[in-house]
Amino acid sequence: QKEVEQDPGPLSVPEGAIVSLNCTYSNSAFQYFMWYRQYSRKGPELLMYTYSSGNKEDGRFTAQVDKSSKYISLFIRDSQPSDSATYLCAMSPSGGSYIPTFGRGTSLIVHP
Amino acid sequence: EAQVTQNPRYLITVTGKKLTVTCSQNMNHEYMSWYRQDPGLGLRQIYYSMNVEVTDKGDVPEGYKVSRKEKRNFPLILESPSPNQTSLYFCASKQGPGGYTFGSGTRLTVV
């Protein structure tokens, strides 16, 4: 079992839909949780960053962490064609080198 | 502008010809890493550095070398490139537990 599991998709939704992207993990030492967005032929960019459990909201984006279930989610409200990209989850333990473990990414397509 | 700059963006080379991909960050970050990204395999860490003169192997270090002589620079060296090193490479930097800032990528083809 991989440390971080993420469905590769693609996930295709109509413009305006609510999108739910998810990752599961097995390492209970993970404390920092991140979501990155990667457009085609570009480097990943940090979208959301949370520590431990709970929710964090930023505009149309909400990150949710459920450590008891080892499950994290990214919700995108009112999705736009410009949200079409690959979304990667990442997580790291506290202390030490803080080296993150990445999911393989979910491809999202928002069609007009 | 805070950024990670890597060069070149595209490179085609022949098997065995030594090459260096440069990486520089202007954010005074302690941590720097190199990743390769391949279809179906995601991001895999090659090497990382926690500070000047401190480097360590990631998940796929074979065939690569790095050095960290200055805080801002973290070059990736392929002493004898082989076709299985054809990939998209990313340099990244961060501070402590924060998220990475990634460079724009270097697409390397080894023929």
Backbone of each chain as ProteinMPNN parsed JSONL, in Angstrom:
{"seq_chain_A": "QKEVEQDPGPLSVPEGAIVSLNCTYSNSAFQYFMWYRQYSRKGPELLMYTYSSGNKEDGRFTAQVDKSSKYISLFIRDSQPSDSATYLCAMSPSGGSYIPTFGRGTSLIVHP", "coords_chain_A": {"N_chain_A": [[0.843, -1.196, 0.0], [0.587, 2.165, -0.937], [1.941, 5.113, 0.605], [0.477, 7.449, 0.257], [-2.546, 7.768, -1.33], [-4.187, 8.564, -4.333], [-6.747, 9.187, -6.545], [-6.28, 9.043, -9.992], [-8.021, 10.055, -11.916], [-9.253, 10.934, -15.233], [-11.28, 13.592, -13.848], [-14.212, 14.853, -14.865], [-16.205, 17.687, -15.083], [-19.09, 19.857, -15.266], [-18.995, 23.413, -15.852], [-19.351, 25.458, -12.985], [-20.001, 23.48, -11.215], [-19.648, 21.794, -8.019], [-16.611, 20.617, -6.937], [-15.0, 17.756, -5.699], [-12.052, 16.64, -4.427], [-9.847, 14.069, -3.412], [-7.676, 12.459, -1.008], [-6.164, 9.62, 0.476], [-4.292, 8.361, 3.244], [-1.648, 6.54, 4.929], [0.205, 6.91, 6.923], [0.339, 7.767, 10.162], [1.855, 9.754, 11.257], [1.835, 12.034, 9.776], [1.381, 15.496, 9.72], [1.216, 17.929, 8.462], [-0.556, 19.225, 5.751], [-1.088, 19.549, 2.33], [-2.233, 21.053, -0.709], [-1.581, 21.12, -4.118], [-1.676, 22.804, -7.256], [-1.322, 22.013, -10.618], [-0.737, 23.19, -13.727], [-0.739, 22.264, -17.202], [2.481, 21.597, -18.427], [3.688, 23.225, -16.574], [5.18, 24.137, -13.359], [4.213, 22.694, -10.179], [1.998, 24.577, -8.057], [1.563, 25.912, -4.841], [-1.505, 25.572, -3.274], [-3.236, 25.229, -1.051], [-2.688, 24.999, 2.454], [-2.526, 23.254, 5.397], [-2.519, 22.596, 8.912], [-2.593, 19.786, 10.918], [-5.828, 18.571, 11.941], [-9.078, 19.611, 10.622], [-10.763, 22.376, 8.952], [-10.02, 24.58, 6.214], [-10.512, 27.579, 4.56], [-10.334, 29.3, 1.454], [-11.296, 31.634, -0.513], [-12.873, 30.238, -3.27], [-12.029, 27.751, -2.596], [-11.796, 24.995, -0.361], [-10.113, 23.279, 2.093], [-9.997, 20.188, 3.72], [-9.312, 18.199, 6.529], [-9.271, 15.041, 7.896], [-8.042, 13.448, 10.338], [-8.568, 11.215, 11.853], [-9.709, 9.432, 10.106], [-7.769, 9.352, 8.258], [-7.802, 10.937, 5.898], [-8.026, 13.337, 3.384], [-9.431, 16.245, 1.852], [-10.173, 18.364, -0.945], [-12.231, 20.933, -1.783], [-13.816, 22.538, -4.458], [-15.664, 25.264, -5.163], [-18.207, 26.494, -7.404], [-16.934, 25.844, -9.911], [-14.577, 26.619, -12.511], [-13.598, 26.808, -15.994], [-10.922, 27.545, -15.991], [-9.973, 26.259, -13.791], [-9.229, 23.806, -14.607], [-6.841, 21.403, -14.38], [-4.102, 19.529, -12.966], [-4.359, 18.214, -9.746], [-2.489, 17.907, -6.894], [-2.08, 16.191, -3.885], [-0.264, 16.545, -0.824], [1.712, 15.619, 1.965], [3.306, 15.913, 5.172], [5.407, 14.904, 7.932], [5.656, 16.218, 11.305], [8.512, 17.953, 12.472], [12.009, 16.952, 12.086], [13.016, 16.517, 8.754], [10.814, 17.426, 7.412], [10.029, 16.469, 4.937], [7.869, 16.232, 2.244], [5.391, 13.811, 1.261], [4.063, 13.021, -1.803], [0.889, 12.692, -3.449], [-0.151, 11.075, -6.526], [-1.595, 12.727, -8.085], [-4.645, 14.188, -9.345], [-6.368, 14.523, -12.305], [-8.273, 17.199, -13.382], [-11.008, 18.273, -15.271], [-12.812, 20.954, -16.311], [-15.577, 21.666, -18.024], [-16.997, 24.066, -20.273]], "CA_chain_A": [[0.0, 0.0, 0.0], [1.355, 3.394, -0.98], [1.694, 5.98, 1.752], [-0.559, 8.412, -0.121], [-3.324, 7.293, -2.475], [-4.983, 9.621, -4.959], [-7.33, 8.719, -7.8], [-5.724, 9.883, -11.067], [-9.039, 10.625, -12.789], [-9.671, 12.318, -15.076], [-12.573, 13.964, -13.326], [-14.781, 15.831, -15.785], [-17.393, 18.287, -14.494], [-19.531, 21.076, -15.972], [-18.726, 24.695, -15.212], [-20.279, 25.785, -11.922], [-20.177, 22.352, -10.302], [-18.778, 21.663, -6.849], [-15.661, 19.536, -7.169], [-14.398, 17.162, -4.508], [-10.833, 15.872, -4.7], [-9.552, 13.383, -2.15], [-6.501, 11.607, -0.816], [-6.073, 8.86, 1.713], [-2.905, 8.107, 3.606], [-1.499, 5.482, 5.919], [1.183, 7.28, 7.939], [-0.314, 8.599, 11.175], [2.766, 10.821, 11.678], [1.627, 13.224, 8.945], [0.742, 16.593, 10.445], [1.043, 19.064, 7.558], [-1.29, 18.747, 4.583], [-1.019, 20.553, 1.285], [-2.752, 20.816, -2.049], [-0.917, 21.858, -5.178], [-2.312, 22.796, -8.571], [-0.321, 21.996, -11.684], [-1.207, 23.324, -15.1], [0.081, 21.526, -18.158], [3.807, 22.144, -18.754], [4.104, 24.18, -15.544], [5.492, 23.56, -12.063], [3.123, 22.747, -9.196], [1.932, 25.764, -7.204], [0.885, 25.638, -3.581], [-2.863, 26.108, -3.265], [-3.756, 25.233, 0.314], [-1.748, 24.448, 3.43], [-3.176, 23.149, 6.697], [-1.82, 21.85, 9.944], [-3.44, 18.89, 11.702], [-7.197, 18.368, 11.473], [-9.934, 20.779, 10.513], [-11.052, 22.959, 7.651], [-9.462, 25.888, 5.877], [-11.194, 28.102, 3.377], [-9.685, 30.404, 0.763], [-12.099, 31.919, -1.71], [-13.7, 29.109, -3.704], [-11.366, 26.507, -2.211], [-11.844, 24.566, 1.033], [-9.346, 22.068, 2.397], [-10.536, 19.504, 4.892], [-8.447, 17.11, 6.991], [-9.852, 14.149, 8.909], [-6.924, 12.589, 10.711], [-9.06, 9.943, 12.39], [-9.953, 8.559, 8.954], [-6.605, 9.492, 7.38], [-8.485, 11.303, 4.658], [-8.069, 14.773, 3.176], [-10.243, 16.633, 0.707], [-10.165, 19.723, -1.461], [-13.485, 21.255, -2.451], [-13.798, 23.728, -5.304], [-17.033, 25.704, -5.452], [-18.384, 27.275, -8.63], [-15.74, 25.532, -10.701], [-14.39, 27.366, -13.759], [-12.672, 26.133, -16.934], [-9.539, 27.844, -15.597], [-9.58, 25.316, -12.73], [-8.765, 22.57, -15.244], [-5.432, 21.214, -14.03], [-3.877, 18.365, -12.109], [-4.276, 18.594, -8.335], [-1.68, 16.959, -6.131], [-2.043, 16.337, -2.432], [1.041, 16.255, -0.238], [1.656, 15.659, 3.424], [4.607, 15.695, 5.796], [5.386, 14.784, 9.392], [6.233, 17.354, 12.016], [9.888, 17.723, 12.888], [12.918, 16.333, 11.137], [13.259, 17.199, 7.49], [9.541, 17.891, 6.846], [9.961, 16.114, 3.518], [6.502, 15.815, 1.944], [5.055, 12.703, 0.377], [3.059, 13.504, -2.748], [0.036, 11.82, -4.219], [0.194, 11.101, -7.948], [-2.346, 13.788, -8.744], [-5.928, 13.949, -10.009], [-6.608, 15.432, -13.427], [-9.61, 17.788, -13.365], [-11.412, 18.989, -16.479], [-14.063, 21.694, -16.138], [-15.966, 22.061, -19.383], [-17.98, 25.176, -20.287]], "C_chain_A": [[0.875, 1.243, 0.0], [0.99, 4.249, 0.218], [0.566, 6.953, 1.484], [-1.242, 7.909, -1.385], [-4.197, 8.411, -3.005], [-5.468, 9.098, -6.303], [-6.859, 9.618, -8.935], [-6.758, 10.551, -11.959], [-8.854, 10.138, -14.217], [-11.082, 12.462, -14.511], [-13.092, 15.093, -14.207], [-16.092, 16.357, -15.226], [-17.82, 19.485, -15.337], [-19.163, 22.317, -15.165], [-19.792, 24.98, -14.158], [-20.476, 24.678, -10.908], [-19.276, 22.498, -9.078], [-17.91, 20.421, -7.067], [-15.114, 19.06, -5.831], [-13.215, 16.3, -4.921], [-10.345, 15.297, -3.377], [-8.233, 12.629, -2.187], [-6.665, 10.834, 0.481], [-4.603, 8.581, 2.002], [-2.844, 7.095, 4.726], [-0.6, 5.875, 7.087], [0.56, 8.246, 8.959], [0.59, 9.735, 11.671], [2.576, 12.107, 10.862], [0.845, 14.276, 9.728], [0.45, 17.791, 9.544], [0.468, 18.536, 6.244], [-1.392, 19.873, 3.568], [-1.733, 20.09, 0.035], [-2.015, 21.719, -3.02], [-1.764, 21.75, -6.441], [-1.209, 22.862, -9.604], [-0.996, 22.09, -13.042], [-0.232, 22.605, -16.018], [1.363, 22.286, -18.477], [4.256, 23.23, -17.781], [4.506, 23.434, -14.275], [4.288, 23.613, -11.138], [3.173, 24.052, -8.401], [1.1, 25.443, -5.968], [-0.458, 26.351, -3.541], [-3.394, 26.261, -1.834], [-2.763, 24.528, 1.227], [-2.449, 24.428, 4.789], [-2.32, 22.324, 7.643], [-2.835, 21.077, 10.765], [-4.86, 18.853, 11.137], [-7.955, 19.684, 11.344], [-10.105, 21.235, 9.094], [-10.303, 24.267, 7.476], [-10.083, 26.344, 4.581], [-10.389, 29.257, 2.794], [-10.435, 30.643, -0.537], [-12.999, 30.748, -2.055], [-13.162, 27.758, -3.244], [-11.502, 26.252, -0.709], [-11.058, 23.277, 1.169], [-9.859, 21.496, 3.702], [-9.618, 18.343, 5.25], [-9.179, 16.336, 8.073], [-8.772, 13.147, 9.286], [-7.406, 11.251, 11.261], [-9.31, 8.938, 11.275], [-8.772, 8.538, 8.001], [-7.075, 9.844, 5.964], [-8.468, 12.822, 4.551], [-8.822, 15.077, 1.891], [-9.963, 18.077, 0.327], [-11.48, 19.923, -2.203], [-13.307, 22.544, -3.244], [-15.243, 24.085, -5.608], [-17.053, 26.496, -6.752], [-17.185, 27.079, -9.567], [-15.768, 26.246, -12.055], [-13.492, 26.578, -14.699], [-11.212, 26.381, -16.576], [-9.059, 26.974, -14.435], [-9.092, 23.985, -13.301], [-7.261, 22.442, -15.074], [-5.315, 19.866, -13.326], [-3.669, 18.855, -10.685], [-3.545, 17.5, -7.556], [-1.841, 17.232, -4.643], [-0.623, 15.999, -1.969], [0.914, 16.369, 1.267], [3.02, 15.335, 4.002], [4.458, 15.578, 7.303], [5.896, 16.064, 10.028], [7.648, 16.98, 12.432], [10.736, 17.086, 11.801], [13.049, 17.162, 9.874], [11.988, 17.743, 6.846], [9.406, 17.531, 5.366], [8.559, 15.608, 3.203], [6.458, 14.562, 1.088], [3.903, 13.158, -0.496], [2.164, 12.376, -3.227], [0.381, 11.968, -5.691], [-0.603, 12.132, -8.72], [-3.641, 13.306, -9.365], [-6.108, 14.989, -11.102], [-8.063, 15.892, -13.41], [-9.859, 18.536, -14.665], [-12.758, 19.64, -16.192], [-14.474, 22.199, -17.517], [-17.076, 23.101, -19.335], [-19.398, 24.667, -20.546]], "O_chain_A": [[1.787, 1.374, 0.817], [-0.103, 4.141, 0.775], [-0.221, 7.254, 2.381], [-0.584, 7.654, -2.394], [-4.861, 9.116, -2.245], [-4.671, 8.618, -7.109], [-7.019, 10.836, -8.857], [-6.44, 11.497, -12.679], [-8.348, 9.034, -14.418], [-11.939, 11.593, -14.67], [-12.483, 16.16, -14.284], [-16.996, 15.577, -14.925], [-16.999, 20.066, -16.047], [-19.039, 22.262, -13.942], [-20.982, 24.774, -14.395], [-21.058, 24.907, -9.848], [-18.283, 23.224, -9.099], [-18.41, 19.331, -7.343], [-14.806, 19.86, -4.948], [-13.369, 15.343, -5.679], [-10.42, 15.959, -2.341], [-7.748, 12.222, -3.243], [-7.232, 11.331, 1.454], [-3.774, 8.571, 1.091], [-3.842, 6.818, 5.391], [-0.641, 5.233, 8.137], [0.292, 9.404, 8.641], [0.135, 10.592, 12.43], [3.107, 13.155, 11.229], [-0.2, 13.993, 10.315], [-0.455, 18.577, 9.826], [0.939, 17.537, 5.699], [-1.738, 21.005, 3.906], [-1.827, 18.894, -0.245], [-1.845, 22.915, -2.781], [-2.463, 20.762, -6.668], [-0.278, 23.659, -9.489], [-1.728, 21.19, -13.453], [0.926, 22.367, -15.672], [1.326, 23.483, -18.763], [5.102, 24.059, -18.117], [4.213, 22.248, -14.126], [3.428, 24.481, -11.29], [4.251, 24.569, -8.108], [0.064, 24.783, -6.052], [-0.544, 27.562, -3.744], [-3.933, 27.306, -1.47], [-2.088, 23.582, 0.822], [-2.91, 25.463, 5.271], [-1.521, 21.483, 7.232], [-3.817, 21.64, 11.249], [-5.047, 19.089, 9.943], [-7.546, 20.718, 11.872], [-9.66, 20.581, 8.151], [-9.993, 24.966, 8.441], [-10.17, 25.582, 3.618], [-9.837, 30.081, 3.524], [-10.231, 29.944, -1.529], [-13.799, 30.311, -1.227], [-13.791, 26.728, -3.487], [-11.345, 27.161, 0.107], [-11.304, 22.306, 0.454], [-10.121, 22.222, 4.661], [-9.194, 17.589, 4.374], [-9.651, 16.916, 9.052], [-8.61, 12.119, 8.628], [-6.701, 10.249, 11.138], [-9.145, 7.734, 11.47], [-8.776, 7.781, 7.03], [-6.783, 9.15, 4.991], [-8.842, 13.521, 5.493], [-8.848, 14.269, 0.963], [-9.571, 18.896, 1.157], [-11.804, 19.181, -3.13], [-12.722, 23.513, -2.759], [-15.964, 23.307, -6.234], [-16.051, 27.091, -7.15], [-16.519, 28.039, -9.955], [-16.824, 26.447, -12.655], [-12.698, 25.756, -14.242], [-10.357, 25.53, -16.826], [-7.867, 26.955, -14.128], [-8.599, 23.134, -12.561], [-6.498, 23.275, -15.564], [-6.305, 19.163, -13.122], [-2.903, 19.788, -10.443], [-3.937, 16.333, -7.567], [-1.747, 18.377, -4.201], [0.11, 15.269, -2.635], [0.095, 17.135, 1.775], [3.797, 14.585, 3.411], [3.5, 16.09, 7.883], [6.501, 16.9, 9.356], [7.935, 15.815, 12.711], [10.239, 16.728, 10.733], [13.178, 18.385, 9.938], [12.064, 18.448, 5.839], [8.725, 18.239, 4.623], [8.098, 14.653, 3.828], [7.364, 14.291, 0.3], [2.882, 13.627, 0.008], [2.615, 11.243, -3.393], [1.118, 12.879, -6.069], [-0.318, 12.387, -9.89], [-3.737, 12.177, -9.847], [-6.013, 16.191, -10.851], [-8.978, 15.069, -13.424], [-9.029, 19.331, -15.107], [-13.728, 18.955, -15.867], [-13.806, 23.05, -18.103], [-17.97, 23.043, -18.491], [-20.339, 25.458, -20.591]]}, "seq_chain_B": "EAQVTQNPRYLITVTGKKLTVTCSQNMNHEYMSWYRQDPGLGLRQIYYSMNVEVTDKGDVPEGYKVSRKEKRNFPLILESPSPNQTSLYFCASKQGPGGYTFGSGTRLTVV", "coords_chain_B": {"N_chain_B": [[10.397, 39.512, -7.319], [9.398, 36.602, -5.643], [10.882, 33.559, -6.303], [11.745, 30.395, -7.857], [14.294, 29.581, -9.938], [15.114, 27.706, -12.683], [17.355, 26.315, -15.03], [18.468, 24.685, -18.062], [15.213, 25.241, -19.708], [14.462, 23.385, -21.586], [16.118, 20.518, -22.798], [18.036, 18.56, -24.897], [20.047, 15.8, -25.108], [22.887, 13.588, -25.565], [23.462, 10.142, -24.802], [25.591, 9.624, -22.066], [26.893, 12.101, -22.052], [27.945, 14.494, -19.935], [25.911, 16.622, -17.927], [24.546, 19.629, -16.483], [21.92, 20.884, -14.567], [20.789, 23.935, -13.581], [19.713, 25.554, -10.538], [18.189, 28.105, -8.743], [17.194, 30.023, -5.932], [15.465, 32.855, -4.558], [14.53, 33.366, -2.022], [15.723, 32.923, 0.36], [15.437, 30.393, 1.433], [15.787, 27.459, 3.463], [15.473, 24.732, 2.796], [15.95, 22.741, -0.08], [15.039, 20.947, -3.017], [15.184, 18.342, -5.489], [13.077, 17.028, -7.955], [11.766, 14.465, -10.066], [9.356, 14.036, -12.615], [7.21, 11.733, -13.926], [4.96, 10.248, -16.274], [2.216, 8.621, -14.796], [3.724, 7.948, -12.598], [4.056, 10.087, -10.953], [5.42, 12.681, -8.816], [8.726, 12.24, -7.921], [11.201, 12.219, -5.498], [14.559, 13.197, -5.888], [17.031, 14.188, -4.765], [17.604, 15.997, -1.711], [18.183, 18.998, 0.212], [18.948, 20.267, 3.34], [20.282, 22.439, 4.197], [23.155, 24.595, 3.639], [25.836, 22.704, 2.398], [24.662, 20.375, 3.313], [23.264, 17.561, 2.239], [20.999, 15.011, 1.054], [19.917, 11.726, 0.059], [17.036, 11.156, -1.948], [14.18, 9.41, -3.083], [14.897, 8.347, -5.561], [17.846, 8.411, -6.268], [19.874, 7.38, -7.89], [22.318, 7.784, -10.369], [22.428, 10.502, -10.32], [23.826, 13.599, -9.102], [24.296, 16.103, -6.579], [24.983, 19.399, -5.273], [25.454, 21.747, -2.596], [26.649, 24.498, -2.184], [26.184, 27.127, -1.77], [23.526, 28.951, -0.21], [21.464, 29.718, -1.931], [21.687, 28.273, -4.31], [21.336, 25.148, -6.037], [22.445, 22.904, -7.823], [21.762, 20.277, -10.19], [23.357, 17.415, -11.208], [24.097, 15.318, -13.89], [26.148, 12.846, -14.413], [26.657, 10.859, -16.335], [24.434, 10.675, -18.45], [21.545, 8.646, -19.146], [19.086, 7.066, -21.317], [16.879, 6.38, -19.658], [16.709, 8.442, -17.943], [15.37, 10.408, -19.119], [12.998, 12.812, -18.655], [10.757, 15.016, -16.804], [11.969, 17.553, -14.899], [11.959, 19.057, -11.694], [12.947, 21.706, -9.625], [12.768, 22.746, -6.24], [11.98, 24.82, -3.406], [11.768, 25.498, 0.143], [10.734, 26.715, 3.395], [11.275, 25.426, 6.498], [8.438, 23.669, 7.749], [6.803, 24.54, 5.757], [5.022, 24.806, 2.563], [6.3, 23.775, -0.648], [7.916, 25.938, -3.033], [7.922, 25.718, -6.411], [10.096, 25.429, -9.278], [9.893, 26.201, -12.832], [10.373, 23.975, -14.31], [12.364, 21.537, -16.092], [12.616, 20.048, -19.106], [13.995, 17.158, -19.983], [15.586, 15.287, -22.474], [17.145, 12.332, -23.261], [19.06, 10.871, -25.662]], "CA_chain_B": [[9.411, 38.436, -7.226], [9.904, 35.372, -5.042], [10.792, 32.499, -7.299], [12.781, 29.394, -8.072], [14.66, 29.659, -11.353], [15.932, 26.594, -13.139], [17.766, 26.378, -16.429], [17.573, 25.226, -19.09], [13.836, 24.753, -19.699], [14.435, 22.204, -22.444], [17.465, 20.039, -23.097], [18.184, 17.27, -25.563], [21.462, 15.444, -25.05], [23.184, 12.211, -25.945], [23.874, 9.254, -23.715], [26.959, 9.724, -21.579], [27.445, 13.457, -22.046], [27.665, 15.122, -18.644], [25.16, 17.866, -17.984], [24.144, 20.245, -15.213], [20.726, 21.725, -14.55], [20.972, 24.868, -12.47], [18.536, 25.945, -9.767], [18.475, 29.192, -7.832], [16.011, 30.603, -5.281], [15.74, 34.174, -3.989], [13.681, 33.51, -0.835], [16.525, 32.565, 1.534], [14.908, 29.145, 1.989], [16.768, 26.455, 3.901], [15.29, 23.446, 2.136], [15.816, 22.676, -1.529], [14.863, 19.564, -3.477], [14.996, 18.034, -6.905], [12.104, 15.985, -8.248], [11.454, 14.144, -11.448], [7.941, 13.715, -12.773], [6.989, 10.853, -15.058], [3.549, 9.859, -16.381], [1.811, 7.459, -14.016], [4.57, 7.752, -11.415], [3.99, 11.263, -10.111], [6.663, 13.345, -8.418], [9.625, 11.421, -7.113], [12.303, 13.038, -5.026], [15.876, 12.688, -6.273], [17.885, 14.601, -3.657], [17.181, 17.198, -1.035], [19.203, 19.641, 1.028], [18.356, 20.99, 4.457], [21.032, 23.678, 4.359], [24.429, 24.589, 2.921], [26.71, 21.546, 2.617], [23.894, 19.249, 3.865], [22.401, 16.965, 1.216], [20.631, 13.628, 1.346], [19.241, 11.047, -1.031], [15.601, 10.98, -1.936], [13.694, 8.081, -3.444], [15.496, 7.866, -6.81], [19.072, 9.185, -6.436], [20.882, 6.737, -8.736], [22.64, 8.468, -11.608], [22.395, 11.951, -10.104], [24.621, 14.212, -8.037], [23.925, 17.478, -6.254], [25.85, 20.097, -4.331], [24.831, 22.941, -2.017], [27.767, 25.309, -1.689], [25.578, 28.399, -1.364], [22.147, 28.723, 0.184], [20.504, 29.984, -2.996], [21.882, 27.426, -5.488], [21.27, 23.697, -5.806], [22.5, 22.311, -9.155], [21.594, 18.833, -10.387], [24.377, 16.962, -12.15], [24.007, 13.97, -14.441], [27.517, 12.597, -14.87], [26.606, 10.048, -17.546], [22.986, 10.498, -18.644], [21.044, 7.506, -19.901], [17.718, 7.326, -21.787], [15.869, 6.259, -18.604], [16.66, 9.703, -17.201], [14.475, 11.306, -19.837], [11.933, 13.121, -17.693], [10.525, 16.418, -16.467], [12.629, 17.774, -13.618], [11.585, 20.26, -10.964], [13.633, 22.138, -8.428], [11.806, 23.369, -5.329], [12.553, 25.263, -2.138], [10.786, 25.833, 1.177], [11.273, 27.059, 4.699], [10.677, 24.623, 7.552], [7.352, 22.781, 7.325], [5.975, 25.178, 4.737], [4.922, 24.173, 1.269], [7.348, 24.06, -1.615], [7.8, 26.76, -4.233], [8.555, 24.959, -7.485], [10.514, 26.067, -10.495], [9.038, 25.972, -14.003], [10.631, 22.656, -14.863], [13.325, 21.287, -17.166], [12.27, 18.823, -19.828], [15.241, 16.553, -20.463], [15.511, 14.117, -23.342], [18.448, 11.71, -23.472], [18.932, 9.963, -26.821]], "C_chain_B": [[10.068, 37.187, -6.651], [9.77, 34.229, -6.042], [11.967, 31.532, -7.218], [13.044, 29.365, -9.577], [15.545, 28.475, -11.705], [16.182, 26.719, -14.636], [18.6, 25.159, -16.791], [16.148, 24.712, -18.929], [13.701, 23.469, -20.507], [15.874, 21.81, -22.771], [17.378, 18.673, -23.753], [19.663, 16.963, -25.584], [21.646, 13.988, -25.453], [23.656, 11.426, -24.738], [25.336, 9.469, -23.366], [27.548, 11.111, -21.516], [27.001, 14.202, -20.787], [26.887, 16.421, -18.813], [24.805, 18.338, -16.572], [22.892, 21.065, -15.431], [20.852, 22.64, -13.34], [19.645, 25.201, -11.809], [18.953, 27.033, -8.783], [17.177, 29.721, -7.242], [16.396, 31.903, -4.584], [14.942, 34.428, -2.709], [14.414, 33.169, 0.465], [16.003, 31.291, 2.229], [16.027, 28.2, 2.374], [16.702, 25.19, 3.061], [15.232, 23.632, 0.622], [15.778, 21.211, -1.949], [14.857, 19.507, -4.99], [14.024, 16.871, -7.02], [12.13, 15.683, -9.73], [9.991, 13.713, -11.495], [7.756, 12.915, -14.055], [5.527, 10.417, -15.081], [3.253, 8.586, -15.598], [2.606, 7.242, -12.741], [4.556, 8.964, -10.49], [5.355, 11.882, -9.866], [7.489, 12.399, -7.559], [10.854, 12.248, -6.754], [13.643, 12.392, -5.356], [16.872, 12.93, -5.124], [17.237, 15.793, -2.97], [18.327, 17.734, -0.187], [18.511, 20.461, 2.108], [19.092, 22.289, 4.758], [22.349, 23.551, 3.594], [25.275, 23.401, 3.378], [25.997, 20.353, 3.262], [22.948, 18.737, 2.79], [22.107, 15.521, 1.589], [19.844, 13.054, 0.178], [17.738, 11.037, -0.819], [15.254, 9.555, -2.329], [14.401, 7.492, -4.662], [16.804, 8.581, -7.094], [20.071, 8.627, -7.445], [21.059, 7.497, -10.039], [22.667, 9.982, -11.507], [23.369, 12.361, -9.003], [24.089, 15.616, -7.796], [25.014, 18.085, -5.395], [25.112, 21.315, -3.808], [25.947, 23.758, -1.36], [27.296, 26.685, -1.215], [24.111, 28.13, -1.072], [21.188, 28.831, -1.001], [20.579, 28.988, -4.149], [21.917, 25.945, -5.154], [21.281, 23.003, -7.173], [22.338, 20.795, -9.126], [22.536, 18.404, -11.5], [24.084, 15.525, -12.577], [25.356, 13.677, -15.073], [27.527, 11.83, -16.197], [25.136, 9.727, -17.839], [22.658, 9.273, -19.491], [19.59, 7.771, -20.299], [16.655, 7.207, -20.684], [15.838, 7.476, -17.681], [15.91, 10.785, -17.989], [13.249, 11.546, -18.975], [11.743, 14.626, -17.606], [11.049, 16.629, -15.053], [12.186, 19.102, -13.0], [12.503, 20.469, -9.777], [12.601, 22.844, -7.549], [12.521, 23.804, -4.065], [11.444, 25.573, -1.15], [11.507, 26.187, 2.46], [10.544, 26.235, 5.751], [9.576, 23.73, 7.027], [6.473, 23.377, 6.237], [5.942, 24.411, 3.438], [6.05, 24.602, 0.341], [6.92, 25.143, -2.605], [8.593, 26.03, -5.308], [9.041, 25.875, -8.597], [9.605, 25.668, -11.648], [9.298, 24.648, -14.693], [11.689, 22.655, -15.956], [12.95, 19.972, -17.824], [13.532, 18.297, -20.479], [14.943, 15.331, -21.312], [16.923, 13.609, -23.56], [18.299, 10.681, -24.591], [20.176, 9.088, -26.974]], "O_chain_B": [[11.135, 36.765, -7.094], [8.685, 33.965, -6.561], [13.005, 31.803, -6.615], [12.134, 29.153, -10.378], [16.596, 28.269, -11.099], [15.324, 27.172, -15.395], [19.349, 24.645, -15.96], [15.898, 23.838, -18.099], [12.925, 22.58, -20.158], [16.731, 22.665, -22.992], [16.738, 17.755, -23.24], [20.458, 17.787, -26.036], [20.676, 13.257, -25.654], [24.183, 11.988, -23.778], [26.205, 9.493, -24.237], [28.634, 11.278, -20.961], [25.819, 14.496, -20.61], [27.159, 17.214, -19.715], [24.77, 17.561, -15.618], [22.813, 21.851, -16.375], [21.003, 22.174, -12.211], [18.588, 25.137, -12.438], [19.952, 26.892, -8.076], [16.178, 29.856, -7.948], [17.512, 32.04, -4.081], [14.702, 35.581, -2.35], [13.807, 33.129, 1.536], [16.116, 31.141, 3.446], [17.069, 28.136, 1.721], [17.729, 24.641, 2.662], [14.572, 24.535, 0.109], [16.398, 20.351, -1.323], [14.564, 20.488, -5.673], [14.119, 15.877, -6.3], [12.472, 16.538, -10.547], [9.464, 13.114, -10.557], [8.109, 13.376, -15.14], [4.919, 10.235, -14.026], [3.964, 7.59, -15.73], [2.213, 6.442, -11.892], [5.006, 8.868, -9.348], [6.311, 11.642, -10.603], [6.992, 11.832, -6.586], [11.46, 12.892, -7.611], [13.841, 11.197, -5.136], [17.469, 11.994, -4.591], [16.427, 16.506, -3.564], [19.3, 17.034, 0.095], [17.607, 21.247, 1.827], [18.586, 23.14, 5.489], [22.62, 22.521, 2.976], [25.409, 23.13, 4.571], [26.656, 19.416, 3.711], [21.956, 19.387, 2.462], [22.856, 14.89, 2.335], [19.2, 13.777, -0.583], [17.237, 10.928, 0.301], [15.948, 8.609, -1.956], [14.498, 6.272, -4.789], [16.882, 9.308, -8.084], [21.017, 9.32, -7.821], [20.089, 7.815, -10.727], [22.905, 10.669, -12.5], [23.689, 11.583, -8.104], [23.51, 16.238, -8.687], [25.863, 17.376, -4.856], [24.243, 21.859, -4.49], [26.15, 23.706, -0.147], [27.93, 27.317, -0.37], [23.522, 27.197, -1.617], [20.199, 28.101, -1.06], [19.614, 28.868, -4.904], [22.457, 25.537, -4.125], [20.232, 22.556, -7.639], [22.727, 20.128, -8.168], [22.514, 18.962, -12.597], [23.855, 14.644, -11.749], [25.673, 14.197, -16.143], [28.329, 12.131, -17.081], [24.655, 8.642, -17.515], [23.386, 8.917, -20.417], [18.929, 8.609, -19.687], [15.623, 7.874, -20.767], [15.036, 7.534, -16.748], [15.836, 11.936, -17.561], [12.544, 10.606, -18.607], [12.459, 15.403, -18.238], [10.617, 15.954, -14.118], [12.059, 20.119, -13.683], [12.799, 19.54, -9.025], [11.669, 23.468, -8.058], [13.545, 23.231, -3.693], [10.317, 25.874, -1.544], [12.715, 25.991, 2.598], [9.324, 26.336, 5.881], [9.736, 23.097, 5.984], [5.486, 22.758, 5.839], [6.725, 23.485, 3.226], [6.668, 25.651, 0.525], [5.749, 25.258, -2.967], [9.781, 25.757, -5.142], [8.483, 26.947, -8.832], [8.663, 24.896, -11.469], [8.531, 24.24, -15.564], [11.881, 23.65, -16.655], [12.964, 18.917, -17.189], [14.072, 18.904, -21.404], [14.161, 14.46, -20.93], [17.799, 14.359, -23.992], [17.512, 9.741, -24.483], [20.245, 8.268, -27.89]]}, "name": "protein", "num_of_chains": 2, "seq": "QKEVEQDPGPLSVPEGAIVSLNCTYSNSAFQYFMWYRQYSRKGPELLMYTYSSGNKEDGRFTAQVDKSSKYISLFIRDSQPSDSATYLCAMSPSGGSYIPTFGRGTSLIVHPEAQVTQNPRYLITVTGKKLTVTCSQNMNHEYMSWYRQDPGLGLRQIYYSMNVEVTDKGDVPEGYKVSRKEKRNFPLILESPSPNQTSLYFCASKQGPGGYTFGSGTRLTVV"}
